[in-house]
């Protein structure tokens, strides 16, 4: 099974963590900070990337936890 990057996205109940390509949320949180913390933990465990989206849907932050020797900066 291929590991998927995690995305923090706006959700009708606050903020959600969702695996790339998935329609269902892995978890839903009241605040973006809670969702980022949860998404970061999943990304660390799976050694993937975390993408944080703003309310407008655009990626505003990226955090790599993979094996890439040259991870993206900021």
N, C-alpha and C positions, 0 to 999 in steps of 0.2 A: 504494500500500500504506500502510495506516495504521500509524503507529508505536505500539508498545505500551509501557506502563510496565514496568519490571523489578521483580521481587520476589525477595528473598533469603529462602529458606524452608528448614526442616529437611529433611534427606534421609537415606536409610539409610546413606550413605557419609560423612555430615558435613553440609554445607550446600550448597544449590544456588542458582543464579541462573536464574530462569525468566521468560519474557515473559508478561504478563497473558493469560490465556485459553489458555495453552499447557500441554499435559500433559508435554511433554519438557523436560528441563533444558537450558539453554544451556551451562552449565558446572557442574561439581561440585568442591567444595573441602573440605579437611579441617577448616578453621576458619571460623567465621562472619566473622571479620575479612577473610580472603582472599576470601570470597564477596562481602562488602560492597565491597571495593576493585574487584573485577571488575565487579560490578553498577553501581557508580557510574561506571566508565569507559564502559560500554555506554550508560547513561542520558545521560551527557554527549555522547557521539557522536551519539545519536539525538535529543537535546534532549527527553527525556521525564522521567518521575518514577521515583524509586527508593523502594520500600517494603521495610523490613526487618521481618521477622516474628520473634517469639520462638519458643521451643520449643513454646509452647502454641498457636501459629498466629496469635496476635493481632498486629496491626501495632504495633510499638513505636517506629518511627522512619520519617520521610518526608523525602525530599530532592528538590527540584524542579530540573530542569535545562532546562526548556522556555522558551518565549517569554512566559510569563505575567508581566505587569508587576507583579502582586501575588502572588508565590508564597506557599504556606503556610509558616507558621513552626513549627518544631519539631514 
